[in-house]
Amino acid sequence: MKISASEQVAAWLIALPPQTKRRVRLALRSLAKGKGDIKGLQGLLEGFNRLRIGGIRIIFRQVSGTEIQLEYANTRDVVYELYERILENRKR
């Protein structure tokens, strides 16, 4: 499975400390194989999924049967609220 990332996720990943970056990359390799702590989201984020890596969440969606798009990443305390705001602003 191919994984592509938004500009936000790519910049966020680059800025991570080395040890955290290794954990995230390992989790993304598992995601490419359809494994990991994955959960479908509800409400305003219906149609998206999240990948949990400790206190980190990556919001993603399945673009096709062979491609995953990473949409937004941040810590669990702010990720959903911030991404909902982004989606609301896109609608305007």
Buried (B, 14 or more C-beta within 10 A) or exposed (E): EEBEBBEBBEEBBEEBEEEBEEEBEEBBEBBEEEEBEBEEBEEEBEEBBBBBBEEBBBBBBEEEEEEBBBBBBBEEEEBBEBBBEEBEEEEE
